[in-house]
C-alpha cells in the first residue's frame, strides 16, 4: 500500500541528517536529534493535516530558524501557534517566532489550517537550522549568507528539494519566500530543472519587521497567489 503524504514527510524528517562540510564558524542544528519531543509533535502535526495522498502546492522558505521549525519540526510554526492554532502542545520548549505570527494570520485569511494544509506544503531547501557562532553566542544564519556555506550545502539542498517534490508536489509553479532566497533557488532550478515557474513572495520576517502596517496587503497578496486560478479569476 502506498504511504500517505504524512508518512513520507515523517520518514524524510526521521532520516534527516547533514553530514557534509561547513565553513568554520557555522553549525547545523537538528531538532529531531536534539529533542525527542520534537519528533513526537512533528508526527502529530503531519498525521493531523497530511494523512492523505493529495497533490499540494509547494512554498519554499530559506532554512528553519532555531525558534520556529528548529524547535517544533514544523516550518514557520513556533510552539505558541502549534498549541493555540493547531492544538498540539509542546511541553519541553516555549518559543515565539515573528515569521510564524504572519504565516498563521495568513493561514487564517486563507480559510484556516485544515484548508490551507490540505492545499499547501511548506519546507525549506535546507531543512535544518543553521547557526553562526559569535562572541555573543549562536545567531540564526541563512544558507546564502556566506559563499562558502552555499557552496558546501548546495548539493544537499538539491537532493532535499527532489525528495520534497517526490511527496506529490505540483512543480508547475513554486512559491518562494524572499527575493534573495529566490535568486539562489533560481540557480538551483537552472541546474536541476525542478520547477516550471517561480512566484516570489516577500518573506514573513521582512513583512513583520518592516511592513507591519501594510500586513493585510501582504496577506491578500499571498492568498491571491496561492488560490487556484480556477477558483480565483482575479489572478
C-alpha positions as MATLAB code, in Angstrom:
seq = 'XXXXXXXXXXXXXXXXXXXXXXXXXXXXXXXXXXXXXXXXXXXXXXXXXXXXXXXXXXXXXXXXXXXXXXXXXXXXXXXXXXXXXXXXXXXXXXXXXXXXXXXXXXXXXXXXXXXXXXXXXXXXXXXXXXXXXXXXXXXXXXXXXXXXXXXXXXXXXXXXXXXXXXXXXXXXXXXXXXXXXXXXXXXXXXXXXXXXXXXXXXXXXXXXXXXXXXXXXXXXXXXXXXXXXXXXXXX';
ca = [
       0.000    0.000    0.000;
       1.261    3.488   -0.883;
       2.383    5.674    2.000;
       0.379    8.803    2.776;
       1.841   12.288    2.407;
       2.218   12.398    6.214;
       4.077    9.096    6.406;
       6.507   10.195    3.703;
       7.250   13.557    5.368;
       7.771   11.857    8.732;
      10.141    9.350    7.127;
      12.039   12.198    5.459;
      12.398   14.032    8.796;
      13.405   10.897   10.692;
      16.239   10.268    8.238;
      17.290   13.899    8.034;
      20.965   14.346    8.728;
      23.544   16.731    7.331;
      26.997   15.193    7.333;
      28.575   17.418    4.680;
      31.179   20.129    5.111;
      30.551   23.513    6.672;
      32.783   26.591    6.732;
      34.417   27.499   10.050;
      32.019   29.219   12.424;
      28.843   27.580   11.116;
      26.893   24.769   12.694;
      23.759   22.809   11.769;
      21.146   22.100   14.449;
      18.957   19.034   14.040;
      15.887   19.343   16.300;
      14.888   15.710   15.689;
      18.140   14.509   17.224;
      18.345   17.206   19.918;
      14.852   16.866   21.404;
      12.751   13.662   21.424;
       9.552   15.710   21.828;
      10.203   17.473   18.515;
       9.840   14.142   16.747;
       6.563   13.489   18.584;
       4.902   16.859   17.869;
       6.095   16.859   14.249;
       4.439   13.466   13.719;
       1.191   14.631   15.363;
       1.142   17.677   13.072;
       1.621   15.761    9.829;
      -0.823   12.996   10.783;
      -3.384   15.689   11.629;
      -3.116   17.679    8.382;
      -1.393   15.497    5.767;
      -2.676   11.961    6.239;
      -3.857   11.644    2.619;
      -2.370   11.487   -0.865;
      -3.440   14.917   -2.159;
      -1.268   16.841   -4.592;
      -0.136   20.074   -2.974;
       1.461   23.363   -3.931;
       4.944   23.992   -2.572;
       6.086   27.043   -0.589;
       9.848   27.243   -0.121;
      11.356   29.092    2.826;
      15.072   29.664    3.444;
      16.083   27.379    6.305;
      14.374   26.877    9.673;
      15.013   29.342   12.472;
      16.118   27.897   15.761;
      12.966   29.319   17.399;
      10.486   28.063   14.788;
      10.874   24.766   12.936;
      14.279   24.432   14.621;
      12.282   23.550   17.755;
       8.878   22.262   16.603;
       9.991   20.475   13.428;
       7.126   22.233   11.612;
       8.029   25.042    9.145;
       7.033   28.575   10.204;
       5.420   27.217   13.361;
       6.568   28.204   16.836;
       5.286   26.442   19.966;
       2.630   29.147   20.572;
       0.908   28.620   17.225;
       1.464   24.867   17.355;
      -0.562   24.849   20.588;
      -3.101   27.677   20.138;
      -3.917   27.143   16.451;
      -3.022   23.522   15.680;
      -3.977   22.120   19.087;
      -0.656   20.337   19.589;
       1.112   21.091   22.866;
       4.872   21.027   23.293;
       5.944   20.804   26.928;
       9.741   20.877   26.663;
      10.043   24.227   24.851;
       8.279   27.586   24.562;
       9.119   29.722   21.533;
       7.875   32.848   19.794;
       8.927   33.417   16.201;
       7.899   36.516   14.218;
       7.561   34.721   10.868;
       5.142   32.281   12.481;
       2.871   35.176   13.504;
       2.486   36.372    9.908;
       2.147   32.871    8.490;
      -0.698   31.902   10.799;
      -2.528   35.215   10.257;
      -2.281   34.485    6.530;
      -3.452   30.875    7.050;
      -6.488   32.180    8.934;
      -7.255   34.504    5.996;
      -6.865   31.585    3.595;
      -9.579   29.642    5.412;
      -7.828   28.051    8.371;
      -5.285   25.304    8.948;
      -7.367   22.384    7.649;
      -7.969   24.025    4.289;
      -4.513   25.565    3.954;
      -2.511   22.436    4.734;
      -4.811   20.334    2.522;
      -3.685   22.521   -0.397;
      -0.156   23.519    0.533;
       3.120   22.085    1.828;
       5.874   24.291    3.239;
       9.506   23.393    3.682;
      12.991   24.696    3.008;
      15.728   23.776    0.541;
      17.986   23.347    3.573;
      15.551   21.767    6.056;
      17.668   22.140    9.213;
      18.566   25.209   11.272;
      21.924   26.840   10.506;
      23.636   28.950   13.151;
      26.749   31.067   13.166;
      28.940   31.062   16.273;
      29.739   34.564   17.537;
      31.235   36.077   20.679;
      27.677   36.660   21.915;
      26.553   33.080   21.290;
      24.687   31.451   18.407;
      22.879   33.521   15.776;
      20.470   32.302   13.097;
      22.143   32.106    9.686;
      20.733   31.756    6.180;
      22.256   29.228    3.779;
      23.133   32.098    1.389;
      24.841   34.344    3.983;
      28.270   33.094    3.019;
      29.556   31.953   -0.408;
      31.464   29.019    1.046;
      28.398   27.946    3.042;
      26.175   27.919   -0.063;
      28.850   26.008   -1.963;
      29.054   23.376    0.797;
      25.288   22.821    1.153;
      24.176   23.222   -2.498;
      24.120   19.533   -3.483;
      22.332   18.604   -0.249;
      19.720   21.284   -0.999;
      19.052   19.950   -4.492;
      18.645   16.437   -3.103;
      16.278   17.723   -0.377;
      14.141   19.578   -2.922;
      13.915   16.452   -5.093;
      12.781   14.435   -2.066;
      10.140   17.049   -1.234;
       8.880   17.025   -4.832;
       8.547   13.232   -4.721;
       5.933   13.586   -1.927;
       3.430   14.564   -4.658;
       4.008   18.284   -5.102;
       2.859   20.413   -8.002;
       6.035   21.516   -9.825;
       4.306   23.712  -12.431;
       4.631   26.710  -10.078;
       6.623   27.032   -6.887;
       6.227   29.829   -4.324;
       9.499   31.176   -2.955;
       9.682   33.344    0.170;
      12.189   36.187   -0.011;
      13.842   37.844   -3.013;
      17.364   36.873   -2.050;
      16.219   33.292   -1.470;
      14.618   33.345   -4.937;
      17.941   34.270   -6.577;
      19.548   31.158   -5.143;
      16.557   28.865   -5.768;
      16.712   30.078   -9.356;
      20.344   28.910   -9.567;
      19.387   25.500   -8.176;
      16.462   25.291  -10.570;
      18.618   26.111  -13.583;
      20.975   23.336  -12.576;
      18.451   20.650  -11.584;
      15.294   21.578  -13.566;
      12.953   21.228  -10.603;
      10.111   23.700  -11.286;
       8.455   25.175  -14.385;
       7.849   28.625  -12.923;
       8.563   30.546   -9.759;
       6.396   33.088   -7.916;
       8.321   35.205   -5.413;
       6.595   36.449   -2.251;
       8.045   38.707    0.436;
       9.401   36.772    3.387;
       7.192   36.787    6.524;
      10.067   38.041    8.679;
      10.596   41.040    6.364;
       6.861   41.830    6.389;
       6.612   41.627   10.204;
       9.746   43.708   10.778;
       9.480   46.391    8.088;
       5.971   46.364    6.612;
       3.743   45.549    9.579;
       1.382   48.475    8.840;
       0.712   47.006    5.390;
       0.442   43.440    6.684;
      -3.092   42.878    5.354;
      -1.941   43.788    1.824;
       0.720   41.087    2.006;
      -1.732   38.550    3.409;
      -4.030   39.293    0.450;
      -1.091   39.017   -1.953;
      -0.171   35.578   -0.597;
      -3.755   34.317   -0.769;
      -4.260   35.603   -4.332;
      -1.071   33.882   -5.439;
      -1.830   30.591   -3.686;
      -5.502   30.123   -4.529;
      -6.250   28.056   -7.617;
      -6.669   30.032  -10.826;
      -9.956   28.197  -11.320;
     -11.372   29.470   -8.046;
      -9.734   32.876   -8.303;
     -10.489   34.676  -11.593;
      -8.553   37.768  -10.440;
      -5.222   36.012  -10.871;
];
